[in-house]
């Protein structure tokens, strides 16, 4: 087994590493997505409009579901597969930017996924706005050599064009929805409709050609709508659609309660993780209750909840009052720009401490990555850039924890190192956070992190493989750095065995 980032700096992808071969898979012209580009922000405006003038996705989702059921989709939205009691599947989240970081994941993903029954894409299949014409280079091309079905749940970006592209690709080429009656003038709904981003005319004209890249019979998958359940072997995998604002509509909430019943062990896949960045986000359901209440209920027998949306890996093993341990996982590192982990404060939530918590990239690697990125952008490399050893040392100091990776020569943490760590929002201990006058971490994560696209390794991407037996599930997080060594032998960054005994 190759070194991981927890073993060596080289295992993390640092140093004079040989570049991977992923570029040979890429198209000749690659769109560079920048979330500091005003045009990109304007195209992705629907989330802001929904928060200001009301979220229409619940009604739109109901209309998509009604259309699919009229076309013959099962009313319970359950996909019943014939997998044996022992099988494997993949989970990969937030994939579709179509640039170097996405394609850097592909060689390792293809290697690790050999023999798996299917893959689940967990949130944000296509950036920036879910356009049907982007599926060619951001879905069909990168996964053309994966010889099994791919199911998906949409993320907020897939909803920026009312889910039309997603439904065409994953839901049996669902036709566009008929236009709804115009809203009453001078109301919030009317203003929202005037400003709402919609697909370009003739969007999807290249989709038939793009489909040829995944046209083999063993690659086909049809799902009953944007949310679904899969019965596979001894488990039920339930995918929910949290729309633009990370919530569930009442109809989907009622369906989730229904399909969660029974003794079969269950895994939730959601576009909005329930535990992330040291915080609990239970995901409200319209009309009352939360998704996490359903997941925690002992009679529903959930063993894990995996969420996308945040572009890294995190795991919180939460021990419940009845003695069960639920694995709450963030897996959104499948291709989009990397969300920082060094901003995560010292973890102490729901009984989970730093001893139990896992993340990838390691906080020190995240800080080193961002310090070099902004050192280049600000043309202050000599001042701003931290080595991986310096970053690891200052993270350990601020959080009051031992170095995660076996340290090399001792590093003296200087005032410059502390200053850079503070400017980049590095997390700290709870008592230290209370003393801070400025919300540095919040400013950093909201203003700086979304502009973090980079096009040279290490990328710190990841994906999951889950091996299922009647007794347990083995979940492994594999890394993809963009370097050749990690392409040939994708390192395991985290592993946990989840018992299925009731």
C-alpha positions as CSV (number, residue, x, y, z in Angstrom):
1,X,0.0,0.0,0.0
2,X,1.3,3.5,-0.9
3,X,2.0,6.1,1.7
4,X,-0.9,8.4,2.5
5,X,-0.8,12.0,3.7
6,X,-0.8,10.8,7.2
7,X,2.4,8.9,6.6
8,X,4.7,11.3,4.6
9,X,4.7,14.6,2.9
10,X,5.4,12.7,-0.4
11,X,2.3,10.7,0.3
12,X,0.3,13.9,0.4
13,X,1.7,14.9,-3.0
14,X,4.3,17.5,-2.0
15,X,7.8,17.6,-3.4
16,X,9.2,17.0,-6.8
17,X,6.6,14.4,-7.9
18,X,6.0,13.1,-11.4
19,X,2.8,14.6,-12.8
20,X,0.0,12.2,-13.5
21,X,-1.3,11.1,-16.9
22,X,-4.8,12.6,-16.3
23,X,-4.3,15.4,-18.8
24,X,-4.4,12.9,-21.7
25,X,-8.1,12.3,-20.8
26,X,-9.0,16.0,-21.0
27,X,-10.6,17.8,-23.9
28,X,-8.5,20.3,-25.8
29,X,-10.3,23.3,-24.5
30,X,-11.1,23.5,-20.8
31,X,-13.4,26.1,-19.2
32,X,-11.8,27.8,-16.3
33,X,-14.4,28.5,-13.6
34,X,-13.7,31.4,-11.2
35,X,-16.2,32.3,-8.5
36,X,-14.7,35.8,-8.4
37,X,-15.9,36.4,-12.0
38,X,-19.0,38.6,-11.8
39,X,-20.5,36.9,-14.9
40,X,-20.3,33.5,-13.1
41,X,-21.9,34.9,-10.0
42,X,-24.7,36.5,-12.0
43,X,-25.4,33.2,-13.8
44,X,-25.6,31.4,-10.4
45,X,-27.9,34.0,-8.9
46,X,-31.0,31.7,-8.4
47,X,-29.9,30.6,-4.9
48,X,-29.8,34.2,-3.7
49,X,-33.1,35.0,-5.4
50,X,-34.7,32.0,-3.7
51,X,-33.5,33.1,-0.3
52,X,-34.8,36.6,-0.9
53,X,-38.1,36.0,-2.6
54,X,-39.1,32.4,-1.7
55,X,-37.8,29.1,-2.8
56,X,-39.7,27.6,-5.8
57,X,-37.8,24.3,-5.9
58,X,-40.3,22.4,-3.9
59,X,-43.1,23.0,-6.4
60,X,-40.8,22.4,-9.4
61,X,-39.6,19.2,-7.8
62,X,-43.2,18.0,-7.3
63,X,-43.8,18.7,-11.0
64,X,-40.8,16.7,-12.1
65,X,-41.9,13.8,-9.9
66,X,-45.4,13.9,-11.2
67,X,-44.1,13.8,-14.8
68,X,-41.9,10.8,-14.0
69,X,-44.7,8.9,-12.4
70,X,-46.9,9.6,-15.3
71,X,-44.2,8.1,-17.5
72,X,-44.2,4.9,-15.5
73,X,-41.6,5.5,-12.7
74,X,-42.3,3.5,-9.5
75,X,-44.5,5.5,-7.1
76,X,-42.3,4.5,-4.1
77,X,-39.2,5.7,-6.1
78,X,-37.2,2.6,-5.1
79,X,-34.7,1.1,-7.6
80,X,-34.6,-2.6,-6.9
81,X,-31.3,-4.1,-8.0
82,X,-30.2,-7.8,-8.1
83,X,-26.9,-7.3,-6.4
84,X,-25.7,-10.2,-4.2
85,X,-25.2,-9.9,-0.4
86,X,-21.6,-9.1,-1.0
87,X,-21.0,-6.2,-3.4
88,X,-19.2,-2.8,-3.6
89,X,-20.1,0.6,-4.8
90,X,-18.5,4.1,-5.1
91,X,-19.5,7.5,-3.8
92,X,-18.0,10.7,-5.3
93,X,-19.3,14.2,-4.7
94,X,-19.2,17.6,-6.3
95,X,-17.5,16.5,-9.5
96,X,-18.3,18.6,-12.4
97,X,-16.0,21.6,-13.0
98,X,-14.5,19.9,-16.0
99,X,-11.0,21.0,-15.4
100,X,-7.7,19.6,-14.0
101,X,-8.9,18.8,-10.5
102,X,-11.9,16.8,-11.8
103,X,-9.9,14.8,-14.4
104,X,-7.1,14.2,-11.9
105,X,-9.5,12.0,-9.9
106,X,-10.4,9.8,-12.9
107,X,-7.3,7.4,-13.1
108,X,-7.4,6.5,-9.4
109,X,-11.2,6.3,-9.4
110,X,-11.1,3.9,-12.4
111,X,-8.5,1.7,-10.6
112,X,-10.2,1.6,-7.2
113,X,-13.7,1.1,-8.7
114,X,-12.9,-2.1,-10.6
115,X,-15.5,-4.7,-9.7
116,X,-18.0,-2.3,-8.2
117,X,-21.7,-2.6,-9.0
118,X,-22.5,1.1,-9.4
119,X,-21.5,4.7,-8.4
120,X,-23.5,7.4,-6.6
121,X,-22.7,11.1,-7.4
122,X,-23.5,13.0,-4.2
123,X,-24.3,16.7,-5.1
124,X,-23.3,19.2,-7.8
125,X,-22.9,17.0,-10.8
126,X,-22.3,20.0,-13.1
127,X,-20.9,23.5,-12.4
128,X,-21.6,26.3,-12.7
129,X,-25.4,26.1,-13.4
130,X,-26.2,22.5,-14.3
131,X,-26.4,23.2,-18.1
132,X,-27.3,20.2,-20.3
133,X,-24.6,21.1,-22.8
134,X,-21.9,20.9,-20.0
135,X,-22.5,17.2,-19.4
136,X,-20.3,16.2,-22.3
137,X,-17.0,17.3,-20.8
138,X,-18.0,17.2,-17.2
139,X,-19.8,13.9,-16.9
140,X,-19.9,11.6,-20.0
141,X,-16.2,12.1,-21.0
142,X,-14.5,11.7,-17.6
143,X,-16.5,8.6,-16.7
144,X,-16.7,7.0,-20.1
145,X,-14.5,4.1,-19.0
146,X,-16.4,3.3,-15.8
147,X,-18.3,0.1,-16.8
148,X,-21.2,0.3,-14.4
149,X,-24.3,2.5,-13.8
150,X,-24.1,5.9,-12.2
151,X,-26.9,7.3,-10.1
152,X,-27.0,10.9,-8.8
153,X,-28.6,13.3,-6.5
154,X,-28.6,17.0,-7.5
155,X,-26.8,19.8,-5.6
156,X,-27.7,23.4,-5.6
157,X,-25.7,24.1,-8.8
158,X,-27.7,21.5,-10.7
159,X,-30.8,23.5,-9.6
160,X,-29.6,26.8,-11.1
161,X,-31.4,25.9,-14.4
162,X,-34.4,24.3,-12.7
163,X,-32.9,20.8,-12.9
164,X,-33.6,20.4,-16.6
165,X,-30.2,19.1,-17.6
166,X,-30.0,16.7,-14.6
167,X,-33.5,15.2,-15.4
168,X,-32.6,14.7,-19.1
169,X,-29.4,12.8,-18.2
170,X,-30.4,10.7,-15.2
171,X,-34.2,10.4,-15.6
172,X,-34.9,8.8,-19.0
173,X,-34.5,12.0,-21.0
174,X,-37.3,13.7,-19.2
175,X,-38.9,16.5,-21.4
176,X,-39.0,20.1,-20.2
177,X,-41.7,21.1,-17.9
178,X,-44.5,23.3,-19.3
179,X,-44.4,26.9,-18.3
180,X,-46.3,27.9,-15.2
181,X,-48.8,30.7,-15.1
182,X,-47.3,34.1,-14.6
183,X,-47.1,35.4,-11.1
184,X,-49.2,38.2,-9.9
185,X,-47.5,41.6,-10.7
186,X,-45.5,43.4,-8.0
187,X,-45.2,40.4,-5.7
188,X,-42.0,38.7,-4.6
189,X,-42.7,35.7,-6.9
190,X,-43.2,38.1,-9.8
191,X,-39.8,39.9,-9.1
192,X,-38.1,36.5,-8.7
193,X,-39.5,35.4,-12.0
194,X,-38.2,38.5,-13.8
195,X,-34.6,37.9,-12.5
196,X,-34.6,34.1,-12.6
197,X,-31.8,32.5,-14.5
198,X,-33.1,30.0,-17.2
199,X,-31.4,27.7,-19.7
200,X,-30.1,29.2,-22.9
201,X,-32.2,28.6,-26.0
202,X,-31.5,25.2,-27.5
203,X,-29.5,24.1,-24.5
204,X,-28.7,20.4,-24.7
205,X,-28.3,20.3,-28.5
206,X,-25.0,18.4,-28.0
207,X,-26.4,15.9,-25.5
208,X,-27.2,13.1,-27.9
209,X,-23.6,13.1,-29.2
210,X,-22.2,13.3,-25.6
211,X,-24.2,10.2,-24.5
212,X,-22.2,8.0,-26.9
213,X,-19.3,8.1,-24.5
214,X,-21.4,6.1,-22.0
215,X,-23.7,4.1,-24.3
216,X,-22.8,0.5,-23.3
217,X,-25.6,-1.6,-21.8
218,X,-23.8,-2.1,-18.6
219,X,-23.4,1.6,-18.0
220,X,-27.1,2.5,-18.2
221,X,-29.1,3.7,-15.2
222,X,-32.5,5.2,-15.0
223,X,-33.7,6.7,-11.7
224,X,-37.3,7.6,-10.8
225,X,-36.5,11.3,-10.1
226,X,-34.2,13.6,-8.2
227,X,-34.6,11.6,-5.0
228,X,-34.7,7.9,-4.8
229,X,-33.9,4.7,-2.8
230,X,-31.7,1.8,-4.0
231,X,-32.2,-1.7,-2.6
232,X,-28.9,-3.4,-3.2
233,X,-27.8,-6.6,-1.4
234,X,-28.5,-6.3,2.3
235,X,-28.7,-2.5,2.4
236,X,-31.0,0.4,1.3
237,X,-29.3,3.5,0.0
238,X,-31.5,6.6,0.1
239,X,-30.6,9.7,-1.9
240,X,-32.4,13.0,-1.0
241,X,-32.5,16.3,-3.0
242,X,-31.9,19.3,-0.8
243,X,-32.5,21.8,-3.6
244,X,-31.2,25.3,-3.6
245,X,-31.2,26.1,0.1
246,X,-30.4,22.8,1.8
247,X,-33.9,21.9,3.0
248,X,-36.5,19.2,2.2
249,X,-40.0,20.0,1.0
250,X,-43.0,18.4,2.8
251,X,-43.7,15.8,0.1
252,X,-40.1,14.6,0.0
253,X,-40.0,14.6,3.8
254,X,-43.1,12.3,4.0
255,X,-41.5,10.0,1.4
256,X,-38.3,9.9,3.4
257,X,-40.1,8.8,6.5
258,X,-41.9,6.1,4.6
259,X,-38.8,4.6,2.9
260,X,-36.8,4.8,6.1
261,X,-39.1,2.3,7.9
262,X,-38.2,-1.3,8.4
263,X,-35.2,-3.3,9.7
264,X,-33.0,-3.1,6.6
265,X,-29.7,-1.2,7.3
266,X,-29.7,2.1,5.5
267,X,-27.3,4.7,4.2
268,X,-28.4,8.3,3.5
269,X,-26.8,10.2,0.7
270,X,-27.5,14.0,0.8
271,X,-26.4,17.2,-0.9
272,X,-26.3,18.9,2.5
273,X,-24.1,17.1,5.1
274,X,-25.5,16.8,8.6
275,X,-22.2,17.3,10.4
276,X,-19.6,19.5,8.8
277,X,-16.8,21.8,9.9
278,X,-17.4,21.0,13.5
279,X,-21.0,22.0,13.3
280,X,-24.4,20.2,13.3
281,X,-26.8,21.0,10.5
282,X,-29.8,18.7,10.9
283,X,-31.6,19.8,7.7
284,X,-35.1,21.1,8.3
285,X,-38.2,19.6,6.6
286,X,-41.0,21.8,5.5
287,X,-43.8,21.5,8.0
288,X,-41.7,20.3,10.9
289,X,-39.0,17.9,11.9
290,X,-35.5,17.3,10.5
291,X,-33.7,14.8,8.3
292,X,-31.3,14.0,11.2
293,X,-34.3,13.1,13.5
294,X,-35.3,10.5,10.9
295,X,-31.7,9.2,10.5
296,X,-31.2,8.9,14.3
297,X,-34.4,7.1,15.0
298,X,-33.4,3.5,16.1
299,X,-36.4,1.9,14.3
300,X,-35.0,3.2,11.0
301,X,-31.6,1.5,11.3
302,X,-29.4,4.0,9.6
303,X,-25.7,3.2,9.8
304,X,-24.2,6.2,7.9
305,X,-25.1,9.6,6.4
306,X,-22.9,10.8,3.5
307,X,-23.2,14.4,2.3
308,X,-21.6,16.3,-0.6
309,X,-21.6,20.1,-1.1
310,X,-18.4,20.8,0.9
311,X,-15.3,20.0,-1.2
312,X,-13.2,17.9,1.1
313,X,-13.6,14.7,3.3
314,X,-14.7,14.7,6.9
315,X,-15.9,11.9,9.2
316,X,-17.8,12.2,12.6
317,X,-18.5,8.9,14.4
318,X,-21.4,10.0,16.6
319,X,-22.4,7.7,19.4
320,X,-26.1,7.8,20.1
321,X,-28.0,7.4,23.4
322,X,-29.0,3.9,22.5
323,X,-25.4,2.8,22.0
324,X,-25.3,2.8,18.2
325,X,-22.6,4.7,16.4
326,X,-23.6,6.6,13.3
327,X,-20.9,7.6,10.8
328,X,-21.6,11.1,9.5
329,X,-19.4,11.6,6.4
330,X,-18.6,14.6,4.1
331,X,-17.5,13.4,0.7
332,X,-17.4,16.4,-1.7
333,X,-13.9,16.2,-3.0
334,X,-14.6,14.7,-6.4
335,X,-13.4,17.4,-8.6
336,X,-14.5,21.0,-7.7
337,X,-12.1,23.5,-6.0
338,X,-10.9,22.4,-2.6
339,X,-12.7,23.8,0.5
340,X,-10.2,24.4,3.3
341,X,-10.0,22.1,6.2
342,X,-7.5,24.3,8.2
343,X,-10.4,26.6,9.1
344,X,-12.1,23.7,11.0
345,X,-11.7,24.5,14.7
346,X,-10.8,21.9,17.3
347,X,-13.6,19.4,17.1
348,X,-15.8,18.8,20.1
349,X,-19.4,18.1,19.1
350,X,-21.9,15.3,19.9
351,X,-19.3,13.4,21.8
352,X,-16.9,13.5,18.8
353,X,-13.4,14.9,19.7
354,X,-10.2,15.4,17.8
355,X,-9.3,11.8,18.7
356,X,-12.3,10.5,16.7
357,X,-12.5,13.1,13.9
358,X,-10.9,12.6,10.5
359,X,-10.5,14.9,7.6
360,X,-8.7,15.1,4.2
361,X,-6.7,17.0,3.3
362,X,-5.0,17.3,6.7
363,X,-5.4,20.8,8.2
364,X,-1.6,21.4,7.8
365,X,-1.7,20.4,4.1
366,X,-4.8,22.6,3.6
367,X,-3.0,25.6,5.2
368,X,0.2,25.1,3.1
369,X,-2.0,24.8,-0.1
370,X,-3.8,28.0,0.6
371,X,-0.7,30.0,1.7
372,X,1.1,29.1,-1.6
373,X,-2.0,29.8,-3.6
374,X,-2.4,33.3,-2.2
375,X,1.3,33.8,-2.2
376,X,1.2,33.4,-6.0
377,X,-1.9,35.5,-6.4
378,X,-0.6,38.4,-4.3
379,X,2.9,38.1,-5.6
380,X,4.2,37.7,-2.1
381,X,5.5,34.1,-2.2
382,X,8.5,34.7,0.0
383,X,6.3,36.3,2.7
384,X,3.1,34.3,2.4
385,X,4.0,30.7,1.4
386,X,4.4,28.2,4.2
387,X,6.1,24.8,3.9
388,X,4.0,21.8,4.8
389,X,6.1,21.3,7.9
390,X,5.6,24.9,9.0
391,X,1.8,24.7,8.3
392,X,1.5,21.4,10.3
393,X,3.4,22.9,13.2
394,X,1.3,26.1,13.5
395,X,-2.0,24.1,13.2
396,X,-0.9,21.8,16.0
397,X,0.0,24.8,18.1
398,X,-3.3,26.7,17.5
399,X,-5.5,23.6,18.1
400,X,-3.5,22.2,20.9
401,X,-3.1,18.8,19.3
402,X,-0.2,16.6,18.3
403,X,1.0,16.8,14.7
404,X,-1.1,14.5,12.5
405,X,1.7,13.4,10.3
406,X,4.9,12.0,11.9
407,X,7.0,15.1,12.2
408,X,10.4,15.5,10.7
409,X,13.0,18.0,12.0
410,X,11.5,20.4,14.6
411,X,10.0,23.6,13.2
412,X,10.2,26.8,15.2
413,X,6.8,28.6,14.8
414,X,7.7,32.2,14.2
415,X,5.6,35.4,14.3
416,X,5.4,35.4,10.5
417,X,4.0,31.8,10.5
418,X,1.4,32.7,13.1
419,X,0.4,35.8,11.2
420,X,-0.1,33.9,8.0
421,X,-2.1,31.2,9.8
422,X,-4.3,33.8,11.4
423,X,-4.9,35.7,8.1
424,X,-5.9,32.5,6.4
425,X,-8.5,31.7,9.1
426,X,-6.8,28.7,10.7
427,X,-9.0,27.1,13.4
428,X,-8.2,27.2,17.1
429,X,-9.3,25.9,20.4
430,X,-12.7,26.9,21.8
431,X,-11.3,29.1,24.5
432,X,-9.1,30.9,22.0
433,X,-12.0,31.5,19.6
434,X,-14.0,33.3,22.4
435,X,-11.1,35.8,22.8
436,X,-11.0,36.7,19.1
437,X,-12.4,40.2,18.4
438,X,-12.8,39.7,14.6
439,X,-14.6,36.7,13.0
440,X,-11.4,36.0,10.9
441,X,-12.5,32.4,10.1
442,X,-15.9,33.5,8.8
443,X,-14.4,36.3,6.7
444,X,-11.8,33.9,5.2
445,X,-14.2,31.1,4.4
446,X,-16.8,33.5,2.8
447,X,-14.5,35.8,0.8
448,X,-11.3,33.9,0.0
449,X,-12.1,30.2,-0.1
450,X,-14.5,30.3,-3.1
451,X,-11.8,31.6,-5.3
452,X,-9.5,28.7,-4.7
453,X,-9.3,27.1,-8.1
454,X,-5.8,25.9,-8.9
455,X,-4.4,23.9,-11.9
456,X,-1.3,22.2,-10.6
457,X,-0.9,19.3,-8.1
458,X,-1.4,18.4,-5.4
459,X,-5.2,18.9,-5.7
460,X,-6.2,16.9,-2.6
461,X,-9.3,15.3,-4.2
462,X,-11.0,12.2,-2.9
463,X,-13.6,9.5,-3.4
464,X,-15.2,6.6,-1.5
465,X,-15.4,2.9,-2.0
466,X,-17.9,1.0,0.2
467,X,-17.6,-2.8,0.4
468,X,-20.8,-4.4,1.7
469,X,-21.3,-7.8,3.3
470,X,-24.3,-9.1,5.4
471,X,-22.3,-8.3,8.5
472,X,-20.6,-4.9,7.8
473,X,-19.7,-2.1,5.4
474,X,-16.0,-1.2,4.9
475,X,-15.8,2.5,3.9
476,X,-12.5,3.8,2.6
477,X,-11.6,7.3,1.5
478,X,-9.0,7.3,-1.3
479,X,-6.9,10.3,-2.3
480,X,-6.3,11.8,-5.8
481,X,-3.5,14.4,-5.9
482,X,-2.8,14.7,-9.6
483,X,0.6,13.1,-9.2
484,X,1.6,9.8,-10.9
485,X,2.3,7.9,-7.7
486,X,-1.2,8.4,-6.4
487,X,-2.8,7.6,-9.8
488,X,-1.1,4.2,-9.8
489,X,-1.9,3.3,-6.2
490,X,-4.5,5.7,-4.7
491,X,-3.7,5.9,-1.0
492,X,-6.3,5.2,1.6
493,X,-6.7,8.4,3.8
494,X,-9.3,6.9,6.1
495,X,-11.0,3.6,6.7
496,X,-13.8,2.5,9.0
497,X,-15.8,-0.8,9.3
498,X,-19.4,-0.2,10.0
499,X,-21.3,-3.1,11.6
500,X,-24.8,-3.9,10.2
501,X,-26.0,-6.0,13.1
502,X,-29.3,-4.7,14.4
